[in-house]
Amino acid sequence: MEVGLTLGLENRGGSLELTLMECGCYVKDITITLDGGASWLYQGILDAFEAQIGSAVENAITQKLGEGVSKLDSFLQALPKEIEVDDTASLNVTFVNELSLRNSSIGLEINGLFIRNGNDAGPKNYIKTSLPSDSCTGPSKMLGISLDEAVFNSASDLYYNAKFMQWIVNEIPDQSLLNTAGWRFIVPQLYKKYPNDDMNLNISLSSPPVIRISSNDIDATVYADLIIDVLEAGDVIPVACISLVFHGSGSVKIVKNNLAGSLKLNDFSMQLKWSNIGNLRMFLIQYLGDFRGGNAVLRNGLATNRSQSAQTGISKMPVMWTIIETVFLPYANSHLAKGFPLPIIHGFTLQNAEIVCSNAIIEVCSDVTLTDSFDLRQLLVSRSAFSYSFQDVPVIAR
């Protein structure tokens, strides 16, 4: 018996449409043997109708193939175009452009941008799925997923515009720095005007963080404003604003089917934006934690307390580094550690994944395995198998 079919797969309005273009089944020979007392009688009847039986088998197989393709087409068209990430953001997973066909793979392009819930984004292509490129090392993998840096910057833009990147700092390891008395040697006019008053540090990003991906490296630049607030008699009084620029480096890893990451601080700079208490000596403020003792030296480019360095051999963390390391980075890394789901169809799991960074691209090269508890038949009979999960964006595995 020979069975042949030709399928068409097209992008129709952001969804995949599967059509059965040609289908045929040819039964060259069929043999049916009966056993039993009257088998000689029925065997003759079967032999007489052998051609009709073969034709019925051909028609039945052709019909079942058509039904199967129709079910698979319904499954593909029912895939969601937006996947809710949280109460604020969704991921645009509409398909864009035409499919690319190779000898042993199909390449798909997905919009891939983070969008505000309820909003729509234009047809761009920032996530691609196909067989891995030559940049992947080691044995050949079944699946390649390429993510443009625009995907990450779209998330940065969205959460910035949603006013999520603001913090009020009222607790730090050295709590005395949140009282004007802790600043009396560095900003004497602050202590003179507001003696022994508590303070808050109001940090907000002045623009969305910028993420740049290069070969084997991920860089992040964060622009922020730090407003020094004095708490006096129940009032919050802004007294100065300092512009900050953080430079950090990131790393990514695969956690189950998620792309997760972490960020570390490389360096930062600061500049006075405005002040209601006169001019501020920014160099001293940058290393406030070290200069409060009045006896400072420079070590590795940072100000350190001389007596403390002699006793411990290590420098005390300056206040700005402390704020960044204890407030900003833990907050960012707590979210980055969760990651976001990669476009893996429901019921499959990445296996032996490898990550390669190149110019503006992060590529995930991986094998896939069927989840033990997943029934593959659910793909064709249950819509709930792929609802509200970014894992449902289809990929082609070899």
Buried (B, 14 or more C-beta within 10 A) or exposed (E): EEEEBEEEBEBEEBBBEBEBEEBEBEBEEBEEEEEEEEEEEEBEEBEEEBEEBBBEBBEEBBEEBEEEBBBBBEBBEEBBBBBBBEEBBBBBBBBBBEBEEEEEBBBBBBBBBBBBBEEEBEBBBBBBBBBBBEBBEEEEBBBBBBBBBBBBBBBBBBBBEEEEBEBBBBEBEBEEBBBBBBBBBBBEBBBEBBEEBBBBBBBBBBBBBBBBBEEEEBBBEBBBBBBBBBBBEEEEBBBBBBBBBBEBEBBBEBBEBBBBBBBEBEEBEBEBBEBBBEEBEEEBBBBBBBBBEEEBEEBEEBBBBBEBBEEEEEBBBBBBBBBBBBBBBEEBBEBBEEBBBBBBBBBBBBEBBBBBBBEEBBBBBBBBEEEEEBEEEBBBEEEEBBEEBBBBBBBBBB
